[in-house]
Amino acid sequence: MPLAAQRHERILAAVRKHGMVRLADLVEQLGVTAVTVRRDVTLLADRGLVQRVHGGIALPNRAQPQQAREEVPGAYGPMATGALVGMVVPSVEYYWPPVIQGAHAAVAAADGRLVMRTSRWDDPAEDRRQVNALLERGVQALLVAPTTTGDAAMELLRRLGSLALPVVLVERRPPQELATLALDAATTAHALGAGLAVRHLVALGHGRIGLITTRQSPTSTALRAGWREAVEVLGLPSHAGLDLEVPSYGAAGWGETYTGILESCRELGVRALLVHSDREAIGLIERGRELGIDVPRDLAVVTYDDEIGAASDPPLTALRPQKHRLGKLAAQLALAKIADVGTEWPVHRVELWPNVVVRESCGTRPAACAP
């Protein structure tokens, strides 16, 4: 049996010679098992040296045959009209409806149709099932928000990167282990948004800023990273113990937990909180009112999301992700790649900043602090 390095060189030589090689042919040429070939191909694909395609491998970024299509203008150039675009999201409730609406608006503007499937949080098997259903449906592009951790998620990402149709990740990026995987992505700069919130509160005179999140999620993870980085860069005093995870507002035990947090803030002299998301921020304000803690006089609160922040009492200062625009740009990118399928496109990683919306809960009147 050839050594791994020798096998890899022979695989690369075959791809360079033929442009595309079937896995079955590699098994025969190398005289090894199919499992060994698949393992070798996975390593080469993760390094960006080959691209996985149906039944085989090809050179990376191999152009596809040009097809004549009608086009309409878009953010990334002319968009194909009449396209069938598939979308897989982990939920159709919290956070995702505006993203879906933005994608739908872009596809509809190009006289196409968006076909959506719902998966589940942290369920790569369900992600794969829904992706397969859309491929069988005949979609010409995919917008996907998959799980990105674990072996099953990695395998799905590799498969998405091998498909001969445009794929755009939405609010997701390949993990570091697949850093060279040629997948487009449209994301929100959540970590930067947390930094903007911290800086806004520091500018108002706060030196200790608690972070409240409800559960582990890609957004919470990014907010935590941005919060920690801002605290360090700005040279703030120790924030140990101020990164807190709480039950969702209304869930079992929420009242006792929120009471404990607010009493601790009062004892520790913490007078500012960044909260993910609106419901939890409103719950903290309500529980604080019962404890005699006034917002914003005694405690400044900034929410991350702004779905219902304006209706809070007092209205919530918020970091607002541009969800509708994000979905729209992701769909426009996919449609532009369908229209220009014969061109070797660079990989696009689009990142949108959230907007700062200043209201009364931070202790600054909106007219006194520009977004």
N, C-alpha and C positions, 0 to 999 in steps of 0.2 A: 504494500500500500504506500503511495507517495506521502511524503511529509506534508503537513498542512500548508506550509509556505509554497511548496512545489505545486500542490493542487490549486492554490489560489492563483499562481502565475499562469498555469495552464487554462484555468477558467477565464482569466482576463484576456489571455491571448485568443481564445476562441471567440469571445465577445467582440474584440477588436477586429477580428477577421471577418466575422459573419454579421455583426451588428446586433443580432438577437440569437440566443441559443436556448433550446428547450432543456428543462431539467432532466428529462428522461435521456436525452443525448449525452449530457454530462455524466450521468451515472454510468453509461456504457463506455464513454471515452476514458474516464478515470478509473474504472474498475472498482468502484466503492459502492456503498449502500446509498439508497435515496436519502436516508436520515443524515448521513455525512455530507452529501451534496447540499441539502437544505441548510445545514449548519454553516457550511462554508459560504453559501450565498447570503445568508443572513449577516454574517460578519462583514462581507464585502459591501453589502447594501448599507449597513450601519455606518461604514466609513465613507460612503458617498462614491464608491468606485464603480458600482453597477446599479441599475434600476430594475426592480422586480416588476415583471409584467405577467399577464395571465399565462401560466404554464412554463415560464422561463425567465430569462433576464436579458437586459439590453444595456447599451451604453447610457449613461445619465443624460437626461434632458433631450432625448431623441425626438426630433420634430415629427409630427403626425401629418398625414396627407392633407393638403388644402381642400377645403370644401366651400362651395359658393353659398353664402347666406346673406339675407337681408340684415341691415344693421341700423341701430339708432344710437345717438350720442350717449356717452356715460362718463363717469369720473376717470376711467382708465382707458378711454378710447371708445370706438364704435362697439355697440353691444349687439349680439345675435338676437333676432326676434323669433318669437314663437317657440322658445326653448322650454323644455320640461326640466325643472330644477328640483332636486330633492333636498330636504333639510331634516336633520336629526338633532333634537334638543332634549336635555334631561328633564324638562318640566314645561308645562304650559301655564303655570301659575306665577309664582313669585319671580321677578326679574325678567323672564323670557318673553312675555307677550309683546313689549315694544320692539325687541330685537326681531321677532318673527314678523311683526307688522312692517318693519323697515325693509326686510328682505322681500316680503310679499309686494310692497309698493314698487320696488325696483324691477321685479320680474314682471309685474302687471304692466308697468310703463313700457316694457319691451314686448308687450302682447304675448308673454309667456305664461306659464303656470307653475306655481310653487306647490309641491306635494310634501307635506310634513309628516314625520313620524316622531312619536315620543318614546324616549328610552327611560332610564332611571338613573338617579345619582349613583356614581361609583359601581356601575354594573357593565363592564366591558362586553360580557356575553350578550346582553340585551342591545348594546350599541351595535355589535356585529350583526345581530339578527335584523335590526332595523335598516342598517346599511345594505345588507343583502336583499331585503325586500324592495328597497328603492332601486337597486341595480336591476333586479328582475322586472321592475316596473318600467325600465327603459329610460331612466333619467339621463340627461346629458351633462349634468354637473351636480356636485354635492356640497352642501354647507353642513358641517358636522361639529358638534360640541361634545367630544367623547371624553371618557375617563382617560387620564394620561399616566397613571401609576399602576405598576404590577405587570407581570409577564403577559397576561392576556391583552392588556391595553397596548403594550408595546407591539405585539403581533398585529393588532388591528391597525395601529398607526403605520406600520410597515406596509400592510396591504393597501391602505389608503394612498400611500406614496407611490405604489406600483400601478395604480389604475390609470388607464389611458383616457381619462377625462378630467376636467378641472375639479379639484377638491380644495375647499377653503375651510380651515378650522376657524370656529367662531368662539371667542373668549377662551381659547386654548392655544398652547404652543407645544411643540414636541419637547419632551424632557431633555436634559443634558446628554443622556445616553444616546439619543438620536439627534444630536445637534446638526448633522449634515443631511437629515431627511428633508427632501425638497418638497415641503408642503407649505402652501400659502396660509396666512393666518391674519385675522382681524381681531384685535384685542383692545381692551381698555387698560390704561396705565393706572391700575388700582394702587400699586405701591406709591407711585408719584402722588396720587390723590390723597393718600394718608399723610404724606409729607406736606402737601398744601394745607391740609387741615391743621396739622401741628404748628406750622409756621403762622397761620392766621391767629391761632390762640396765643402763641408766644408774643406776637405783635400786640396783642391786647393786654399783655402783662402776666400771662400764666407761665409758671415754671415747671409744674407737674401736671401731666395730662394723661389720664387713664384711657385705656383702650378696652371697649366692651364688644365682644363678638358672641354669636349664638351657637356656632358649630364650626367644625372643620370644613372648609370648602376652598376652592381655588381663590375666591375673592377674599375670604378671611385670611388665608395664608399670605396673600400679597399685601393686604392692609397691615398685617402684623410686621412684615418685613419693612414696609415703608415707614411705619411708626417707629420702629427700633432705629432705623437708619437716621431719621430726622432727629430723634432724641440725641443720638451720638454726634451727628454733624453739628448740631446747634449747641453742644456742650451743656446740656441740661443735667441737673442732678440725677442721682440714681432713680430709675423707674422700676426697680425690682418689685414684683408683686402687683404692678398696675396693669398687667395684661391679663384680663379676666374673661372667661367663657361662661355664659349664663344660659338658662333655659329660654326658649322663645316666649315672648310675651303671651300670657294666657295659659301656658303649659303648666303641668303639675310642678308645684314648688317655686313658681316664678316670683310670687310675692315676697316670700321669705328671703330668697336670694337677692332680689333687688333692694330690699330693706337693708340687708347686711352690707351690700356694696356702698349704699349711700351713707350709712353710719360710719363705715370705714373711711370713706372720702372725707367726711367731716372731721374725724379724729386725726387723719394724716395731713389735713390741710390741702387736699386735692380739690381744686375748684374748677376743673375743666375735664370734660369727657368727649372722646370720639367714639360714637356708637354705630355699630352695624347690626341692624338697619333701623328704618323709621319706626316700626312697631315697638321695638325695644326702647328706642329713645323716648317715645311717647309714654311707654309704661314706666320708665324711670322718672319722668317728669311728674306723672300722676302719683307715684309712690312717694316722691320727694315732697309733694304738696301736703300729703298726709303727715309727713314727718316734720313739717315746718321748714323745709328746704325750698327756697324760691329760685326758680330759673327765670331770668339770668342773674338775679342779685347775688345769690349764694353759690350758684353752680352754672357754668357755661356748658352748653350741650351742642355738639355738632354731629349731625347724622350723615352716614354714608349711604346714599341711594336717592332720596327725594322723590319717592312715589306719592307719599301723602304728607310730606313734611310741612307744606304750606298751610294745612288744615289743623296743625297742632296748636295748642294753647300753652305757651306762646309759639308762634310760627318758628320752625326749626331752620337754623343755618345748616346748609347741606352741601355735600360734594355730590354732584349729579352726573353719573355716567351717561354718555350720549348713546343710549341703547338703540333708538330708532335709526340714527345715522350709522351706527355700527353694522346693523343688519343690512341696511341699504348698500353700504360700501362693499360688504362681503359678497352680496349678490351681484353688484355691478362688476366686480372683479371677475367672478366666475363667468358672467355673460360675455365680457370682453375677451376672455380666453377662448370661449367657444367660437366667437366670431373670427378670431385670429389664430386658429388652431395650428397653422403651419409655421408660426414664428416661435423661436426659442425664447420664451419669456424668462426674465429673472424671477427668482422667488420673491414674493411680496410679503412683508411682515408689517401690517398697518397697525399703528397704535394711536388711539385717541385719548386725549386728556379729559378727565371729568371737569365740569364747570363748578366754580365756587359760587354758591348762591347765598348771600348774606341776608339773614333775617334777624329776629329779635332774640333768639335763644342763646346767642353768644355774647349778648350784652352790648352789641353795637348796632345802632340804627342803620338800616340799609343805605341811606343816603350818605353816611359817613365813611363807608368802606366799599370800594368798587369791587365787583366780582373779579 
